[in-house]
Structures are given as structure tokens and as C-alpha cells.
């Protein structure tokens, strides 16, 4: 259902106390937890796949809108991919890197936007209204100026840039390999109601509970490797961590519409 990789780079700069964290999303398993789309206007939505209607294709599963299939004139198509909200409280640096595909035919655009939660647009950090060449590009943006407790990204396709209620036929816009690097541990909506985890440190069994049913628990080591992945569907469970090596781990918890990222120690 999701693949959220929380990677702590092994290099810690002891002089400044600086640590670098990275969140990666490759969309190979579909929409990650907390991600979704919004169709503001039009009959179609973003889709997962590799085969774009023109130009180069994605090498692995990506998330894109096919205006060739959905954008018949005069239909207006205006829609967004919306990321999870990342808590970057305390961060001083943040860099977004993402693979972008965009091919137009007339009047279409594709934007990358930075939001504070779902209500306040902070900036449009990229605006494409001409074909990308090469067709798919890996692009990076310094978003340090916009860090907040609910940093959210939108990737928006629009084929009515004049806002005259007349759509225009075009090709596509989409993304793959989302990467957010920051010097703060970025937690995706770290709000799992009633969450409890004990003992911490743990030797063999880690007890986890929440107010609502827990859908999924994923544990990563400090190199970002997934070591445990369990579907739960109850609000209390025991996780056997006896086979894990001694050290620190991150646990991602999905409970209905809530998500949390926590740290525990295996003794």
C-alpha cells in the first residue's frame, strides 16, 4: 500500500551536530500513505504506470495524468497530486528532488507548489508550460525558506490557463522518485491518536496500541532498509523484534487516516 523510506545518512557531522534525513517515495506500490489526488475540474484523474502518451516513458511505475486520453476539448482538466504533510519543525534546510515529465500541445501547464498544510499556498517553485527536453528530468529545488510543521507539496496539471472555461488538448504531466532531504527528522502527520509503544528500549516484544485500528506497521533501520512490515487491522498488537540487531530503528504507523513516525531502541 505504501512505501515511505526514512533514511538517516550514516555521515554525522560531529562538529556542528548536523544530521541529514531523507524521505523517498517511488510510487511502485501506488499512492503512499497520506498522499492522494484532487480533481478540481474534469472527468479524469492521475494514474500509475510507465507508458506515457508521447515521448520517453518512465523506467519504473510513476504517477501521471494523460491529457491525450482525458483532455478532449472543451473539457477543462485541472487536478493535483497532493503529498503527505511533513513536520519539518526545527529544520533549517530542505531540498526537494523529483523526476518530472511534461509534454504540452497548446495551452497546458504543470506546476510544483509548496503548501502549509492544505490551506495556505506558500510558493509555486516550478512552472512548466513548454515541453521538457529531455522528456523526463530529475529536478531539485531548495525549499528551506518554506519549512513548517505541515509542509505539503502539490503537483498540478491544468489545461485551461486562461481560466475561460475552455480546455485544450495536450499530452501529459507526471512525477516519479520524490525525494525530500532535510536536517530535521521529517514526520508525516505525526498524529496517531492514543498511540502507545512500550517497552522502549525493547528486547523481544514491542507492544503497540492506538485509539483506532492500526492498519500497518513498518520498521526501518538507520540505513532506510525495511526490516518489518505488518498489516494489523486491530488497535493493539505485539511486534516480535527479537531477530533485530541491537540499535535504533524508526517505526511508521498507519491508523485509518492518521500516520506517525517514531523511534525505538532494540537492546
Buried (B, 14 or more C-beta within 10 A) or exposed (E): EBBBBBBBBEEEEEEEEEBBBBBBBBBEEEBBBBBEBBBEBBEBEBBBBEEBBBBEBBEEBBBBBBBBEBBEEEBBBBBBBBBBBBBBBEBEBBBBBBBBBBBBBEBBBBBBBBBBEEEEEBEEBBEBEEBBEEBBEEBEBEBBEBBBBBBBBBBBBBBBEEEEEEBBBBBBBBBBBBBBBBBBBBBBBBBBEEBEBEEBEBEBEBBBBBBEEBBBBBBBBBEBEEBBBEEBEEBEBEBEBEEBEEEEBBBBBBBEEBBBBBBBEBE
